[in-house]
Amino acid sequence: MTARLRFLAVTAALLAMPAPAAAQVSRTQGQLVYPVSFFATFSPANALEIVNRVPGFVLEKVEEDIRGFSQAAGNVVINGQRPSSKSETIDVILARIPANRVLRVEVGSGERFGSEYSTKAQVLNLILSDAGGIAGTVEASLKRDFSGRYFPAGSASALVKRGRSSFNVSASLTNDQSADGGTDTITALPGGALRESRVKLNRQKEPYASVSGSWAFDDGTSRTAHLNGRYSRDWFYLDQSNAVTPVGAPARNDILTQRYHRRDFEIGGDVTRPLAGGGIKLIGLITRRKRDNDDVALFRPGGVVAGGSEQSLEDEKAESLARLVWNRADLHGWSVELGAEGVLNKLDSDVGLFDVAADGTRSRIDLPIDQAVVREKRGELFVNAGRPLTGRLRLDLGLTYETSRLTVRGDARADRSLSFLKPKATLDWRSGGGWHAQLSLARTVAQLQFEDFISVATLSSGQVEGGNADLVPQRAWELLATVERPILGNGLIKIELGHNRISKLQDRIPTPEGFDAPGNLGSARQWIARAKLDAPLGRFGVKGGRLTLYGSYVGSSVTDPYTLRSRPFSEHRAFAYEAEFRQDLGRFAWGIEAEGVTHATAFRRDELDRFYEDPTVDIFAEYRPSARTTLNLTLGNILQAKIGRRRTFFTPDRTNPDPSGQELRIRNRHILPMVKFKHSFG
């Protein structure tokens, strides 16, 4: 029997297994319900560790810099409501909720939680206990890099419940440090003659500190309020030594330093009240960000500075939004939601690039659009409605109208108004035997990243990212089908297939100044195939064992503006996979994890910039002296996987199919041991 036939036979056997036993997992109103006792085997310290152990569930992490509220939704709600914070990702929010405050976990399709979730086949609802008192978690870790340096990290959070109010405060302090070394080899093509070789050592420090607090008030259905605030500071330090040996020229000992500092502040909240048989919610949110970045690259033949480059970046980003939503669960048999959102966004950016002479004199290099202020006023109106068509089939429909006014001032001047209609429809079907399928079709409009309007240089690679004030958002019709079924008692198998038809793809285009920049190409396509298998292995004689497999393929195709041939999207990785085996044996647990991705290529004007990395494998062992305390030892990257970068150059650009040179970079990340201590109280 071939490997493919064996795989199909095993898959068919798994699908034929009976649905989960009611003693462990129940199905209520189309949801899989996991009591907190289901997770006791893993001794979780916080809600994040519980969510990560839900069979078949993949936590959707949303970039914190996404503007507006509607597009920043993930696939987790807490007590049926979406967190009103944006600057904190959902994994950070979950990590500060003590595990002993979790009552149960409900997993089902997202139509019950509003328009942001209605097209999602899996949304996790974390139900917290009403018990009073105080509870919290404390975590501490110690890591070692390959050079022998140790660096600690820690965090603490506490949740206090008093009557109808809950208070949550947390603080974290990390001091991540790492070091890696490797070589660069530059050759001429087509002959392959060596031009230059380099030996590099990078040392990085990433201190990070944050404090946050929240208040929640729950007085019953449609009588809730939330208030949250957060402040964080983030630093990044890089010191690179670079022993350069050019062919036919003196050797050099170049250096590169980077000093980045970022501050973030957010305050937001919401209030919900009964209205017209439903509930009306008002959400308000204010976020502020400030960055100060400095890069210095110096050339040092014979250890004497002979010149170099410097770059400074200062920017301030601000967002203020208000969102009003009314929903009613039963209006003539329909669940209905109406709402509006208004957002003000601003980015004020100043980039200074300088040539540095041997005597330290600096001469400014003008970049296209290196000083600019970008402003956006955006609003949207939306209506969503859904109802059961039969006892097992449900239909959800939605329509959003989005309009915005965008202005750019400074080195460039651009004004434009954009308006879009975004319809969507979802069919959700559930069988009596545990099968669940969903089919969704939606028109989406991507967000513009204001930073793409501003030019900036990357001194470590000698690249310039040109700014493009005329960038417009890409649009797509997205079709996604999902099928899932419980297996082997409390396991789950899930398969997703999708296809996206995209217009005005945001990729890379040439600029009149001779650079390339983020810009819009023509029509494009994407094909999606994902699968996750989460299987307990007790029936196969492996006590306490569990196997999790995940694979994701996203193919893409667009016509390249230089070669006029089809190619993948820039910086797009087609395939990613993860595998984990874990065995819990009372006070002890151990496991092995592996993950990997295929390469990603940036299709620039005069080069193909490809990034690739070897698969990584981690092993861990845990000891639990009590139900609330865990000691974990992890050896990361035990195979010492390398990461690489291959830059292939073309003269004058990629309209010439014959490359003129190549640069190959290889870095070793080495084995990374870590000890972690976790304790929960309350």
C-alpha positions, 0 to 999 in steps of 0.5 A, spaced: 500 500 500 502 506 498 503 512 503 497 516 500 493 510 500 495 509 507 493 516 509 487 516 506 485 509 509 487 512 516 483 518 515 477 514 513 477 510 519 478 517 524 472 520 520 468 513 522 469 513 529 463 515 534 462 522 536 465 525 543 463 522 549 458 526 553 462 525 559 467 529 557 465 534 551 457 535 550 454 539 544 449 544 546 445 549 541 450 547 535 456 548 540 462 543 543 462 545 550 468 543 554 468 543 562 474 546 565 475 539 568 477 537 561 483 541 561 485 539 568 490 534 565 494 539 562 495 543 569 494 550 565 496 556 569 492 561 565 486 562 560 491 562 554 494 555 556 486 552 556 485 555 549 491 552 546 489 545 548 482 546 545 481 540 540 482 543 533 481 550 535 487 555 531 487 561 535 487 567 530 492 573 532 490 579 529 495 585 528 495 590 533 496 596 528 490 594 524 485 601 524 478 601 526 474 596 530 471 591 525 477 588 522 481 587 528 476 582 531 479 575 532 476 568 533 475 569 541 470 572 545 469 572 553 463 571 556 460 572 549 463 579 548 469 581 544 474 585 548 474 592 547 482 593 547 486 593 540 493 594 542 493 588 546 492 582 542 488 576 544 493 572 547 496 577 551 489 578 554 488 571 555 494 570 558 492 574 564 486 571 566 487 565 571 485 558 569 481 557 576 477 563 573 475 559 567 468 555 568 468 552 561 469 553 553 464 553 548 466 553 540 461 554 535 460 558 529 460 565 530 453 568 528 451 569 535 457 574 536 455 580 531 457 582 524 465 581 526 464 573 527 458 571 522 463 568 517 467 564 522 466 557 522 469 557 529 469 562 535 471 560 542 467 563 547 470 563 554 466 563 560 468 565 566 466 564 573 462 568 577 465 566 584 468 572 588 475 573 591 482 574 588 485 570 583 492 571 579 498 568 576 505 569 576 510 566 571 518 567 571 523 564 566 530 564 564 533 563 558 540 562 555 543 564 548 549 560 545 554 565 547 553 563 554 549 569 557 542 568 561 536 573 561 530 573 565 523 575 564 517 575 568 509 577 569 504 577 574 496 578 573 491 578 578 483 578 577 479 581 583 471 579 583 467 584 587 459 583 586 457 585 579 464 588 578 471 584 576 478 588 576 484 585 572 491 588 573 497 585 570 504 587 569 510 584 565 517 585 564 521 581 559 529 582 557 529 578 551 536 577 549 539 573 543 545 572 539 547 569 532 552 568 527 553 566 520 556 568 513 555 572 507 557 570 500 557 575 494 558 572 487 558 574 480 554 571 475 553 567 471 560 565 472 560 565 480 566 568 481 567 570 489 566 578 490 566 578 497 565 574 504 563 576 510 563 573 517 557 576 522 556 576 529 549 579 531 547 581 539 540 583 540 537 586 546 529 587 546 527 589 553 519 590 554 515 593 559 507 593 560 502 595 565 494 594 564 488 594 567 481 593 566 474 593 569 468 589 567 461 590 570 455 585 569 448 586 571 445 581 566 443 581 559 444 587 555 446 591 562 454 591 562 460 595 562 467 595 560 473 600 561 480 598 560 487 601 559 494 599 557 501 603 557 507 599 554 514 601 552 519 597 547 526 597 546 530 594 541 538 594 541 542 591 535 550 591 535 553 587 529 560 586 528 562 584 520 569 582 518 569 583 511 574 580 506 573 583 499 576 580 493 582 585 491 581 590 496 583 591 504 579 587 509 574 591 513 571 590 520 564 594 519 559 595 524 552 596 524 548 599 530 540 599 531 537 603 537 529 603 537 524 605 542 517 605 542 511 607 546 504 605 546 498 608 550 490 605 549 484 607 553 477 604 551 471 601 553 464 600 552 457 600 555 451 596 553 443 597 555 437 594 553 433 597 547 427 595 543 427 588 545 435 588 544 441 591 546 445 597 544 452 598 545 457 604 545 464 603 544 470 608 544 477 607 543 483 611 543 490 609 541 497 613 541 504 610 538 510 614 538 517 611 535 524 613 535 529 609 531 536 610 529 540 606 525 548 607 524 552 603 519 560 604 518 565 602 514 572 601 517 578 598 513 583 597 518 579 598 523 579 606 521 572 609 520 572 611 512 564 613 512 558 610 512 550 611 513 545 614 518 538 614 518 533 616 524 525 615 524 521 619 528 513 618 527 507 619 531 500 615 530 494 616 533 487 613 532 480 615 535 474 611 534 467 610 536 462 604 534 454 604 536 451 597 535 444 595 536 442 587 536 436 583 537 436 576 537 429 575 535 425 580 530 420 576 526 424 570 526 431 573 525 437 575 529 438 583 527 444 587 528 445 595 525 451 599 527 455 605 525 463 606 526 467 613 525 474 613 525 480 618 525 487 616 524 493 620 523 500 618 522 506 624 522 512 621 520 519 624 519 525 620 516 532 622 515 537 619 511 545 621 511 551 619 508 557 620 513 564 622 511 570 619 514 571 626 519 563 625 521 560 630 517 553 628 515 550 630 508 542 629 507 540 624 502 533 626 499 528 620 499 521 621 495 516 622 501 521 622 507 517 627 511 509 626 510 503 627 515 497 622 513 490 623 515 484 619 514 476 620 516 473 613 515 466 611 517 461 605 516 454 603 516 452 596 517 446 591 517 446 583 519 441 578 519 440 571 520 435 566 521 435 558 521 432 555 515 431 548 518 433 545 524 440 544 521 441 549 516 442 557 518 443 563 513 446 569 515 447 575 511 450 582 511 452 588 508 457 594 510 458 601 506 464 604 508 467 611 506 473 614 507 477 621 506 484 620 505 489 626 505 497 626 504 501 632 506 509 634 506 513 631 501 507 629 497 500 631 496 495 626 495 487 627 496 482 621 495 475 619 497 474 611 497 467 608 498 465 600 498 459 596 499 461 589 502 456 584 502 457 577 505 453 571 506 454 564 510 450 558 510 451 553 516 449 546 517 450 541 523 448 534 522 446 530 528 452 525 528 457 531 529 458 533 522 459 541 522 460 545 515 460 552 513 460 556 506 461 563 506 462 568 501 464 575 502 467 581 499 473 584 503 477 591 502 484 590 505 487 596 509 492 601 507 498 601 512 500 608 512 507 607 513 507 604 506 506 612 504 513 614 507 520 612 504 525 608 508 532 605 507 534 599 510 542 600 512 543 592 513 541 590 506 542 597 502 535 597 500 530 603 499 523 602 501 520 607 496 513 611 499 507 611 495 502 616 496 497 613 491 496 606 494 489 604 494 486 598 498 486 591 494 479 588 494 477 581 494 471 576 493 473 570 498 469 564 498 471 559 504 468 552 505 469 549 512 468 541 514 469 539 521 467 533 526 469 530 532 473 524 532 476 519 537 472 521 543 474 528 544 479 529 538 477 533 532 478 534 525 477 540 521 478 541 513 478 548 510 478 550 502 477 557 499 478 561 493 479 568 493 479 573 487 483 579 488 483 586 484 488 591 485 493 587 489 497 590 494 504 588 492 511 592 489 511 596 483 517 601 480 517 608 482 519 614 477 525 615 482 528 608 480 526 605 487 520 600 488 515 601 493 508 598 495 503 599 490 497 596 486 498 590 481 492 587 477 488 582 478 490 576 482 488 569 485 489 565 491 487 558 493 487 555 500 487 549 503 488 548 511 487 542 515 488 540 523 487 534 526 487 533 534 487 526 536 487 523 543 491 516 543 489 512 549 485 508 544 492 506 541 495 504 547 499 511 549 496 513 555 495 520 556 498 521 549 495 526 544 497 528 537 496 535 533 497 536 526 496 542 522 498 544 515 496 550 511 497 551 503 495 558 500 497 558 493 497 565 489 498 568 482 499 575 479 502 577 473 509 580 474 510 587 472 517 586 469 517 579 466 509 579 465 509 572 467 505 569 473 508 569 480 506 568 487 505 574 491 511 578 494 513 575 501 508 570 501 509 563 504 505 558 500 506 552 506 506 552 513 506 546 518 506 544 525 506 537 529 506 536 536 506 530 541 504 531 548 504 525 553 501 527 560 502 522 566 500 525 572 505 530 575 509 529 569 509 531 562 513 531 556 513 532 549 516 534 542 514 540 537 516 541 530 514 547 525 516 549 518 514 554 513 516 554 505 520 560 503 518 567 501 520 572 496 520 579 495 520 581 488 523 587 488 525 592 482 532 589 481 533 583 485 529 577 488 530 577 495 528 570 498 528 568 505 528 561 507 529 557 514 530 550 516 524 546 520 525 547 528 524 542 533 523 543 540 522 538 546 520 539 553 519 536 560 514 538 565 513 537 573 507 539 577 509 539 584 502 541 585 495 542 581 497 550 581 505 550 580 508 547 574 516 547 572 518 547 565 524 545 561 524 546 554 530 545 549 529 549 543 531 548 536 535 542 538 536 540 530 540 547 530 536 549 524 539 555 520 535 561 517 538 563 510 537 569 505 538 569 498 538 575 494 539 575 486 541 581 483 539 583 475 542 589 471 538 594 470 532 591 473 528 584 472 526 585 465 533 582 464 532 575 465 540 574 466 542 575 473 548 579 474 550 577 482 548 573 488 548 574 495 547 568 500 546 569 508 546 563 513 545 564 520 545 559 525 540 560 531 543 554 535 540 550 541 536 555 546 534 552 553 529 555 557 526 554 564 519 556 566 516 557 573 508 558 573 504 558 579 496 560 580 493 563 586 486 564 589 
